[in-house]
Amino acid sequence: MTVSVVIPFFNSGHTLVRALKSVAAQTLLPTEAIIVDDGSASDQALAAQSIVAAFPMMRLVRLKHNCGPSAARNRGIDEARGEFVAFLDADDHWLPEKLRRCLPLMQEKKIDFLGHSNSVSGNNKQSINDRLHPLAHLYSMNRLDIYVSTSQFAPSTVIFRRKAIPVRFDENIRRSEDYRLWGDLVFGGYDLWKLKEFLSVRESAHIKGGGLSGDVGSLLAAHLLTISHFSKRGFVAAPVAFLMRQFLRLKYIRHRRFL
């Protein structure tokens, strides 16, 4: 099994070392790691170059200007040489057993796409999707999973077989790009599997962070556009799309209350 790790990077030098160390500490080592610098400031770009140089299996690819996470991940996929591709955000990190737990399972079960649970701020909390599948340790996403949740997989949990499933993010959007892709794949008939094991860590919730997902209002607007995208493609009937939008707005009110 050959595995390429794709790590999009934008002005996050303070967390990049931790992310790369978690890749180098895997009990089943990847073949390579591709760090895609998405047009960082010059000092951050130099810092990233110095950091990456310390890890022999890793290489740095630099985009000329900031294009967003979709373009950075797509470029990493284009650069990948492994049979499998695994994503890791520069401000997240993996537990040492992550690849050893996932890859043999994918081979054994003939799984082309696998995500797992993600620990956030030290909290190993079940997601909405996990609660929809209470008795399953491993399950495949279905349409209901897309209807009720916008975050089936944190990107840092995803591994896929590069030539078997069309993982390609929409470069025209900078928010909700993962929800849109996972939905397109599920509605398109692809099996996206979830393993209920916490194998990656994010130190703070996206919704409260300083990244693109931290702007709750803009994120809500992006998710609403994604639901419209599903509806226009015929994946979601108009009444269902209406209910999805209302449910999202209620979640937005809750987030505003607790921020």
C-alpha positions in Angstrom: 0.0 0.0 0.0 1.3 3.4 -1.0 -0.1 6.5 0.7 0.3 10.2 -0.1 -0.6 12.7 2.6 -1.9 16.1 1.3 -1.6 19.0 3.8 -2.9 22.4 2.6 -1.1 25.2 4.4 -1.9 29.0 4.6 -0.1 31.2 7.2 -0.3 28.4 9.8 3.4 27.9 10.6 2.7 27.8 14.3 0.8 24.5 13.9 2.5 23.0 10.8 5.4 21.4 12.9 2.9 19.5 15.0 1.0 18.3 12.0 4.1 17.0 10.2 5.4 15.4 13.4 2.2 13.5 13.7 2.6 12.2 10.1 6.3 11.2 10.8 5.2 9.4 14.0 2.7 7.1 12.3 3.3 3.4 13.2 2.5 2.7 9.5 4.4 5.4 7.6 3.0 7.0 4.4 5.0 7.0 1.2 5.1 10.8 1.0 3.6 14.0 2.3 2.8 16.9 0.1 2.5 20.3 1.8 0.6 22.7 -0.5 1.4 26.3 0.4 -1.7 28.2 -0.6 0.0 31.6 -1.2 1.2 32.3 2.3 2.9 35.5 3.3 6.6 35.5 2.5 7.8 34.9 6.1 5.3 32.1 6.6 6.3 30.5 3.2 10.0 30.6 4.3 9.1 29.1 7.7 7.2 26.3 5.9 10.1 25.6 3.6 12.4 25.3 6.6 10.0 23.1 8.5 9.4 20.7 5.6 13.1 20.4 4.9 13.5 18.6 8.2 11.3 15.7 7.2 12.8 13.5 4.4 9.5 12.1 3.1 7.9 15.5 2.7 7.9 18.0 -0.1 6.5 21.5 -0.5 4.4 22.7 -3.4 3.7 26.5 -3.6 0.7 28.1 -5.2 1.5 31.6 -6.6 -1.4 33.2 -4.8 -4.1 32.3 -2.3 -6.6 30.1 -4.1 -8.5 28.6 -1.1 -8.6 25.1 0.4 -10.3 23.5 -2.5 -7.6 24.4 -5.0 -4.9 23.5 -2.5 -6.3 20.0 -1.9 -6.9 19.5 -5.6 -3.3 20.4 -6.4 -2.1 18.0 -3.7 -4.2 15.2 -5.3 -2.7 16.0 -8.7 0.8 15.8 -7.2 0.1 12.5 -5.3 1.8 9.3 -6.4 0.3 6.9 -3.8 -2.5 4.5 -4.4 -4.3 6.2 -1.4 -4.5 9.8 -0.5 -5.1 11.0 3.0 -5.9 14.6 4.0 -4.5 16.5 7.0 -5.2 20.2 7.7 -2.1 22.1 8.9 -3.9 23.0 12.2 -4.9 19.4 13.0 -2.8 16.4 13.8 -3.2 12.6 13.7 -2.8 10.0 16.5 0.0 7.5 15.8 -2.2 4.6 14.9 -4.3 6.5 12.3 -3.0 4.9 9.1 -2.5 1.5 10.7 -6.1 1.4 11.8 -7.5 2.7 8.5 -5.6 1.2 5.6 -5.7 -2.5 6.5 -9.5 -2.1 7.1 -9.9 -0.5 3.7 -8.0 -3.3 2.0 -9.9 -6.0 4.0 -13.4 -4.5 3.3 -12.6 -3.2 -0.2 -13.4 0.3 0.9 -12.5 3.1 -1.5 -13.3 6.1 0.9 -13.0 6.1 4.7 -13.3 8.8 7.3 -13.2 8.5 11.1 -14.2 10.4 14.2 -12.3 13.6 15.1 -11.5 14.8 18.6 -12.2 18.5 19.0 -10.8 20.5 22.0 -10.3 17.2 23.8 -13.9 16.2 23.4 -14.6 12.8 21.9 -18.2 13.6 21.1 -20.4 11.6 18.7 -21.5 13.5 15.6 -25.1 13.7 14.4 -24.3 11.1 11.8 -22.9 8.7 14.4 -26.1 9.0 16.4 -28.1 8.0 13.3 -26.1 4.7 13.3 -26.0 3.9 17.0 -25.2 0.2 16.7 -22.5 0.4 14.0 -18.8 0.8 14.6 -18.3 1.1 10.8 -21.1 2.4 8.5 -21.8 3.9 5.1 -23.3 7.4 4.7 -26.7 7.6 3.2 -29.0 10.4 2.0 -30.4 11.0 5.5 -26.8 11.7 6.7 -26.5 14.5 4.2 -30.0 15.9 5.0 -29.3 16.4 8.7 -25.6 17.3 8.9 -23.2 19.5 7.0 -20.1 17.8 8.4 -20.0 14.1 7.7 -16.2 14.1 7.6 -13.6 16.5 8.9 -11.1 16.6 6.0 -8.3 15.5 8.3 -10.1 12.1 8.8 -10.4 11.2 5.1 -8.5 8.6 3.2 -9.5 7.5 -0.3 -8.3 5.3 -3.2 -7.1 7.8 -5.7 -8.2 6.1 -8.9 -11.4 4.6 -7.6 -13.4 7.6 -6.4 -13.6 11.1 -7.9 -12.6 13.3 -5.0 -12.4 16.8 -6.4 -13.3 20.0 -4.5 -15.2 22.9 -6.1 -12.6 25.6 -6.5 -15.2 28.3 -7.0 -16.2 28.2 -3.3 -14.2 28.7 -0.2 -16.7 27.5 2.4 -18.9 24.4 2.5 -16.6 22.8 -0.1 -16.3 19.6 1.8 -20.1 19.3 2.5 -20.8 19.8 -1.2 -18.3 17.2 -2.2 -19.4 14.5 0.3 -23.0 15.2 -0.7 -22.3 15.0 -4.4 -20.6 11.6 -3.9 -23.3 10.1 -1.7 -26.1 11.3 -4.0 -24.0 10.0 -6.9 -24.0 6.5 -5.5 -20.5 6.3 -4.0 -20.0 4.5 -0.7 -18.4 6.8 1.9 -17.6 4.8 5.0 -17.2 6.2 8.6 -15.2 4.5 11.3 -16.2 5.4 14.8 -12.7 5.8 16.2 -11.1 9.1 17.2 -7.8 9.1 15.3 -7.2 12.8 14.7 -7.3 15.9 16.8 -8.3 19.5 16.3 -7.4 21.8 19.2 -10.4 24.2 18.7 -13.7 23.9 16.9 -13.9 25.2 13.4 -17.0 27.1 14.2 -15.1 29.1 16.8 -11.8 29.3 15.1 -10.1 32.0 13.1 -10.4 30.2 9.7 -13.0 30.4 7.1 -15.4 28.2 9.1 -15.1 30.6 12.1 -17.4 33.2 10.4 -20.7 31.5 11.3 -23.0 33.8 9.2 -20.9 33.3 6.0 -20.7 29.6 6.7 -24.5 29.3 7.0 -24.9 31.2 3.7 -22.4 28.9 2.0 -24.2 25.8 3.3 -27.5 27.2 2.1 -26.0 27.6 -1.4 -24.8 24.0 -1.2 -28.4 22.8 -0.5 -29.5 24.9 -3.6 -26.7 23.1 -5.5 -28.1 19.7 -4.5 -31.6 20.8 -5.5 -30.6 22.1 -8.9 -28.8 18.9 -9.6 -31.9 16.9 -8.8 -30.4 15.2 -5.7 -32.9 16.8 -3.3 -36.6 17.4 -3.9 -37.9 21.0 -3.2 -39.8 20.1 0.0 -36.7 18.3 1.4 -34.5 21.2 0.5 -36.8 23.6 2.3 -36.7 21.5 5.5 -32.9 21.2 5.2 -32.6 25.0 5.0 -34.9 25.5 8.0 -33.0 23.0 10.1 -29.7 24.8 9.2 -31.1 28.1 10.3 -32.1 26.7 13.7 -28.6 25.4 14.1 -27.2 28.8 13.2 -29.4 30.4 15.9 -28.0 28.0 18.5 -24.4 28.6 17.5 -25.0 32.4 17.7 -26.4 31.9 21.2 -23.3 30.0 22.5 -20.5 31.8 20.8 
